Amino acid sequence: MKRAQNRPVPAGEATRERILDAAETCFAEQGFGATSVRAITAAAGVNLAAVHYHFGGKEALLDAVLTRRIAPVNDERLRRLEALRRAHAPDAAPVPALLEALLEPVFRHFRDDAAGVERIARILARCEIEEPERLETAVLEHFRETGEAFLDALGEALPSLDPALVHERFRWTLGVMTHTLAWRHRIVSLPQPLPDDRPDALLQRMIVFLSAAFRAPAAAPEVSDPPNSPSRGEVS
């Protein structure tokens, strides 16, 4: 979030922000486990005591890094969800509108600070691979209220879909969002050029894709074997 112009920044606050910036970059590039507190202090140009004074340790520092980026996004998501529910009451809000309320706040921040959002997405993506238990703790801490609110709204919009499937598809939605923001420039060697990757165009395509995914049948229809092909499970 932008500071008010011309407001003097206290030295302690400036030091804290430098530490957060350095930690965010280190966690994104190296992963949480591979990043030492000394690497963060070197990147921030502060001493070890400053990290302990402001944060207490590396775990609390990761929590502060996530909170700084995620809390404003979640606040906006919940405001937009509440406005949607009021606008559509007594009916359920439609799935595309719910997905836009969930995703657009992230993409709005992405338009303002693409590098910062990419770093946070990369931290979450790295934790999913390298620190799954830590990621689960972070998700519960930072996304529980928002996740439960959107799951309830999606369940109302999709009453015929098993709640377990709504939950699963919601998790996939978060995975698609995180992967796209973290690695959008890393997909190479495709036969065709990538589509327009400007944030607004990317968001709209993602909403179309995910809306269809939420409305998909609970199971794929049976596909018959082509003529003269081996039966399933038969080794040719």
C-alpha positions in Angstrom: 0.0 0.0 0.0 1.3 3.5 -0.8 2.3 5.8 2.0 0.8 9.2 2.2 3.0 11.7 0.3 5.3 14.0 2.3 4.6 12.1 5.5 8.0 11.6 7.2 8.7 7.9 7.7 10.0 7.0 11.2 13.4 5.3 11.2 12.0 2.2 12.8 9.3 1.9 10.2 11.8 2.3 7.4 14.0 -0.4 8.8 11.1 -2.7 9.2 10.0 -2.2 5.6 13.6 -2.8 4.4 13.7 -6.1 6.3 10.3 -7.1 4.8 11.4 -6.2 1.3 14.6 -8.2 1.7 12.9 -11.2 3.2 10.2 -11.3 0.6 12.9 -11.3 -2.2 15.0 -14.0 -0.4 12.0 -16.3 0.3 10.8 -16.0 -3.3 14.2 -16.6 -4.9 15.6 -19.2 -2.4 12.6 -20.7 -0.6 11.9 -20.4 3.1 14.1 -23.3 4.3 17.1 -22.3 2.3 17.0 -18.6 3.4 19.0 -17.7 6.5 18.3 -14.7 8.7 21.8 -13.6 8.0 21.1 -13.5 4.3 18.1 -11.3 4.9 20.0 -8.9 7.1 22.7 -8.7 4.5 20.2 -7.9 1.8 18.4 -5.3 4.0 21.6 -3.7 5.2 20.7 -4.2 8.9 22.1 -6.1 11.8 20.8 -9.3 13.3 19.4 -7.5 16.3 17.1 -5.5 14.1 15.3 -8.6 12.8 14.8 -9.9 16.3 13.6 -6.5 17.5 11.0 -6.1 14.8 9.9 -9.7 14.2 11.5 -12.1 16.7 12.6 -14.7 14.2 12.3 -16.1 10.7 8.9 -17.8 11.3 7.3 -14.5 12.4 9.1 -12.7 9.6 7.5 -15.0 7.0 4.1 -14.3 8.6 4.7 -10.6 8.4 5.7 -10.8 4.7 2.5 -12.7 3.9 0.3 -10.4 6.0 1.6 -7.3 4.4 0.5 -8.5 0.9 -2.4 -10.7 1.7 -4.4 -8.8 4.3 -5.4 -5.9 2.1 -6.4 -8.3 -0.7 -8.6 -10.4 1.6 -10.3 -7.4 3.0 -11.2 -6.2 -0.5 -12.4 -9.7 -1.4 -14.7 -9.9 1.6 -16.1 -6.4 0.9 -16.8 -7.3 -2.7 -18.4 -10.7 -1.8 -20.7 -9.0 0.7 -21.7 -6.4 -2.0 -22.4 -9.2 -4.4 -24.6 -11.2 -2.0 -26.6 -8.1 -1.2 -27.0 -7.3 -4.9 -28.3 -10.8 -5.8 -30.3 -11.6 -2.7 -32.4 -13.6 -2.2 -30.8 -15.6 -5.1 -27.2 -16.8 -5.1 -24.5 -14.7 -6.7 -23.4 -16.3 -10.1 -20.1 -18.2 -10.3 -18.3 -15.8 -12.7 -19.1 -12.9 -10.4 -17.9 -14.8 -7.4 -14.6 -15.7 -9.2 -14.1 -12.1 -10.2 -14.6 -11.0 -6.6 -12.0 -13.6 -5.5 -9.4 -12.9 -8.2 -9.8 -9.3 -9.3 -8.3 -7.8 -6.1 -5.2 -9.8 -6.7 -4.9 -8.7 -10.3 -5.5 -5.1 -9.3 -2.6 -5.3 -6.9 -0.7 -7.0 -9.7 -1.3 -4.1 -12.0 0.1 -1.7 -9.4 3.1 -3.9 -8.3 3.6 -6.9 -10.6 7.0 -7.8 -9.1 5.6 -7.8 -5.5 2.6 -10.0 -6.3 4.8 -12.4 -8.3 7.2 -12.7 -5.3 4.4 -13.6 -2.9 2.9 -16.1 -5.4 6.3 -17.6 -5.8 6.7 -17.9 -2.0 3.4 -19.8 -1.7 4.3 -22.0 -4.7 7.7 -22.8 -3.2 6.2 -23.6 0.1 3.7 -26.0 -1.6 6.6 -28.0 -2.9 9.3 -27.5 -0.2 7.3 -26.8 3.0 3.8 -28.2 2.6 3.1 -28.2 6.3 4.2 -24.6 6.6 2.0 -23.7 3.6 -1.0 -25.4 5.3 -0.4 -23.3 8.4 -0.1 -20.1 6.4 -3.2 -20.9 4.4 -5.2 -21.5 7.6 -3.8 -18.4 9.2 -4.3 -16.0 6.2 -7.1 -17.5 4.2 -9.5 -19.3 6.6 -12.1 -16.5 6.9 -12.0 -15.6 3.2 -11.9 -19.2 2.0 -14.9 -20.2 4.1 -16.9 -17.2 2.9 -16.3 -17.9 -0.7 -16.9 -21.7 -0.3 -20.3 -20.9 1.2 -21.1 -18.6 -1.7 -20.0 -21.0 -4.3 -21.9 -23.8 -2.6 -25.1 -21.7 -2.8 -24.4 -21.0 -6.5 -23.8 -24.7 -7.2 -26.4 -26.5 -5.1 -26.3 -29.7 -7.2 -22.6 -30.1 -6.8 -21.2 -32.1 -3.9 -19.7 -29.7 -1.3 -16.5 -31.8 -1.4 -16.2 -31.1 -5.1 -16.8 -27.4 -4.6 -14.0 -27.5 -2.0 -11.7 -29.4 -4.4 -12.4 -27.0 -7.3 -11.9 -24.0 -5.1 -8.4 -25.4 -4.1 -7.7 -25.9 -7.8 -8.7 -22.3 -8.5 -6.2 -21.0 -5.9 -3.6 -23.3 -7.5 -4.2 -21.9 -11.0 -4.1 -18.3 -9.7 -0.9 -18.9 -7.7 0.9 -20.7 -10.5 -0.1 -18.1 -13.1 1.1 -15.2 -11.1 4.3 -16.9 -9.9 5.5 -18.3 -13.2 3.7 -16.5 -16.0 6.9 -15.7 -17.8 8.5 -19.1 -17.3 6.4 -21.1 -19.8 8.6 -21.6 -22.8 8.9 -23.9 -25.9 5.2 -23.8 -26.7 4.2 -24.4 -30.3 2.2 -21.1 -30.3 2.9 -17.7 -28.8 1.2 -17.1 -25.4 -2.0 -15.1 -25.5 -2.2 -11.5 -24.3 -0.8 -11.6 -20.8 -1.8 -8.2 -19.6 -3.4 -8.5 -16.2 -7.0 -7.6 -17.3 -6.9 -10.0 -20.3 -5.4 -12.7 -18.2 -8.0 -12.3 -15.5 -11.0 -12.5 -17.9 -9.7 -15.7 -19.6 -9.1 -17.2 -16.2 -12.6 -16.4 -15.1 -14.1 -18.0 -18.2 -11.9 -21.1 -17.8 -12.6 -21.6 -14.0 -16.3 -20.9 -14.4 -16.6 -23.8 -16.8 -14.5 -25.9 -14.5 -16.9 -25.3 -11.6 -19.9 -26.2 -13.7 -18.3 -29.4 -15.1 -20.0 -32.7 -14.4 -18.9 -34.5 -11.2 -17.3 -37.2 -13.3 -16.1 -37.5 -16.9 -18.4 -39.6 -19.1 -17.3 -43.1 -20.0 -15.2 -43.2 -23.1 -15.6 -46.4 -25.1 -12.5 -48.1 -26.5 -11.9 -47.5 -30.2 -12.4 -50.6 -32.4 -9.7 -53.2 -32.3 -8.0 -51.5 -29.4 -6.8 -53.5 -26.3 -9.3 -53.5 -23.4 -8.4 -51.3 -20.4 -5.8 -53.0 -18.2 -4.8 -55.3 -21.1 -1.2 -55.2 -22.2 -0.8 -55.1 -25.9 
